[in-house]
């Protein structure tokens, strides 16, 4: 049973890597099952044991990533004075590094903007509500703060993942933490 599970994981990892590679140059709608299985050198029948089509594969990858992101959010709820912010950011960079190729493809030119919006919504739902309770005086400006930080973080992530020899996830988590918390200083000042 364990050997079978290992083979299934290996096959799925190959398909994920192949899809990521193809998505760097093509839109998901232009990628065929034949092209993907040729890329990763497996049989079409093996592909169909796990997925119904290319979109089903992509959806499976995205759902797995969304589940992992949701787990990180739940593990690090928003607390006053950014007490859980660094562990949250560090865990997010770990997920990105572990899934670098597919995340790079999803954030790239041929990526899935719907998926990016889903991540944005999950993070917004969990952070804006919590922050608004902590800083009621700045409640009207929170959306702008959040959009500012989110856009900056997405740009930072894309730049980091496109590097041939990127800095470590720990370094990037520290850098992101400093940027986000410094931007948050505006709200601390308003309550002091």
Number of C-alpha atoms within 10 A of each C-alpha: 6 7 8 9 10 11 12 15 12 12 17 18 13 18 22 21 20 20 27 24 17 20 24 19 14 16 13 18 10 11 16 15 18 12 15 24 19 13 16 16 12 15 13 14 10 13 20 12 9 14 17 11 13 20 15 12 18 20 14 15 16 20 13 12 19 17 11 15 20 16 12 18 20 12 13 17 16 20 13 14 13 15 12 15 19 20 17 21 23 20 21 18 21 16 17 19 16 11 16 17 20 24 22 24 24 21 19 17 14 17 20 17 13 10 17 16 11 13 17 15 12 14 16 16 11 15 16 17 13 15 20 16 12 18 16 14 13 19 17 11 13 19 14 11 18 19 13 13 18 16 12 14 15 14 12 14 18 15 12 18 20 14 9 7 8 12 11 12 19 15 13 18 21 14 14 22 19 13 14 21 16 12 15 17 11 13 20 16 9 11 11 5
